[in-house]
Amino acid sequence: MQPLLRASDINKRFGGLQALSNVSFSIAAGQIYGLIGPNGAGKTTLFNVITGMTPADAGTVMLDGRELGQLKPHAIAQAGIARTFQNIRLFANLTALENVMVGRHARTRAGLLQAIMRTSGQRAEEAEIEARAFELLRYVGIEARVNELARNLPYGDQRRLEIARALATEPKLLALDEPAAGMNPTETGELRTLLERIRSDGVTLFLIEHDMRLMMRLCDRVLVLDFGRAIAEGPPREVQQDPAVVAAYLGTPTP
């Protein structure tokens, strides 16, 4: 069966730094796929390549059999990949509802002229977008915050809001960059439940996370990067025991 996402021989260099070196992996539809590695391993760079934020120097990325090539981030979102960021990127002075409505832009039909003229079709679509945004706020558990400015939300709720905004694009693949960062154990447990629900509702997940307990419990497969190279890939328990992975995290030489 064809994987949902296939990355082949991804290379990226920044000046004298080889950030990614011949990285290849694939993600099956319905998986929760994890990306781990020490700080500076190239994890966020790989995310940025997959989502069009940073062009690769070489290699290919295919989604559902379609090569993404040099598509811009908005076109990749339309193709079916949504993401969140390590550092929260919300519209601070918009409400929670408005933030999610912005995420729905990738699926709107009305054009600029229709928006200016406020046609009946545009007004009907805007009402649909608002209703769907509220559904997503309820889905992630923050519907009570609907009219609060994003900057006033507690940290954990801001993380949930980012996920709701990403889901508004109707992704096939949801890429999450450290979604549990800064969360306490209770919030992390609630996040795990939410991510498992998202997967059960048909969205494939690809995530970077430093919380190894969460990753080992949540992921079906894990890819490990170190100095821009893939050093292990497989089920979490196998990867956790791989000598190269132990060496990368503990700083000990491989036998």
Secondary structure, DSSP 8 states (H G I E B T S, - for coil): ---SEEEEEEEEEETTEEEEEEEEEEE-TT-EEEEE-STTSSHHHHHHHHTTSS--SEEEEEETTEE-TT--HHHHHHHTEEE--SS----TTSBHHHHHHHHGGGG----HHHHHHT-HHHHHHHHHHHHHHHHHHHHHT-GGGTTSBGGGS-HHHHHHHHHHHHHTT--SEEEEESTTTT--HHHHHHHHHHHHHHHHTT-EEEEE-S-HHHHHHH-SEEEEEETTEEEEEE-HHHHHT-HHHHHHHHT----
